[in-house]
Amino acid sequence: MPTSAAREVQDAGVDVRVRAAAQSQAAREVVPAAEQPTQLTLDLGDRPTLVTGTGLPELTGPERVRAELDVLGLDVSAHVVAFYEPLLAALGVTRSRDLVGTRSRSEVWVAGVKVATQTPPVRSGRRVVFLTLDDGTGPSDCTFFEDVQGPYSGVVFHSWMLLVRGVLRRTGERGVSIRATGAWELAGLWDAWQLGGLAGVHAAVAAGEADAVARAEAAEHAAREAAERTGRRVLVHASGFKQSPYADIKPAGADPRAGRGVPVLDHPGGMPRPVPGTPPGQVVPVAPAAAAALPSRKLWHASPGSSGH
């Protein structure tokens, strides 16, 4: 015999399944907008229509990446290092994914976008600079000890895309580190590649290395003479830490909006760019077509480093 509640439901003619469906937490069945009686169809003028094109060509790969860097601050459609692959392949640069299979104590060349520079304090009191590069296949960690910081510190802190030479050392089954022995700005080497091919790149590397070493020796000699005149000695802290002569008095690096080696647009002979090994102020004209074939060389990120204390 049905209960009073069931009898009331039967007398009212209510379907129990309809009530159960109304109380269900499941997703409601999707009903098209045209079949919904309460949905108003408004003509907002946003229907897709075919229009006549402007006649402008589509953006090339480098132009698209340049626009992404300017608007978004990061490269989305392609990695910025991908446009330098012809140069990297000619130089025999080892990609990050291939470092694990490289023999220990062998000389390697790595390149990429600077992700970060770190100068943490170490127990020996020496300043060590750790540089991380990203070439699109993974990160590469390079270590700059004091013997190479003088000649190449300007490139490490003031450039955004670098080519680094070093000696690989295996630290584990899948762990590798690179003891850097040199660093060059990748943009300047690309210009040398456009002007003189692989021979021009080798000449630029040699000239840049000689110029960096000469500048470092001149700066060290000038600092030694100034110390002798003023009687200044190496600063030794209470903890026994000797301050490095390369310790910065302000965060290392420059304004990321300034860039290093950014072309000057108002030069009558094209787009000049300093080439390693040339005297200060001397530039080499670069064809506008070659300069426009690459994305922007000013990236959104910058690592200021530390003071070295």
Secondary structure, DSSP 8 states (H G I E B T S, - for coil): ---HHHHHHHHHT--HHHHHHHH--S------GGG-TT------S---------------HHHHHHHHHHHTSS--SS-GGGGGHHHHHHHT---GGGSTTS-TT-EEEEEEEEEEEE----TTS---EEEEEE-SS-EEEEEE-HHHHHHHHHHHHH-SEEEEEEEEEE-SSS-EEEEEEEEEEHHHHHHHHHHHHHHHHHHHHHHHHHHHHHHHHHHHHHHHHHHHHHT----B-TTS-B--TT--SS-SS--TTT-SS---TT-TTS--B--TTS-TT--B---HHHHTTS--S--S---------
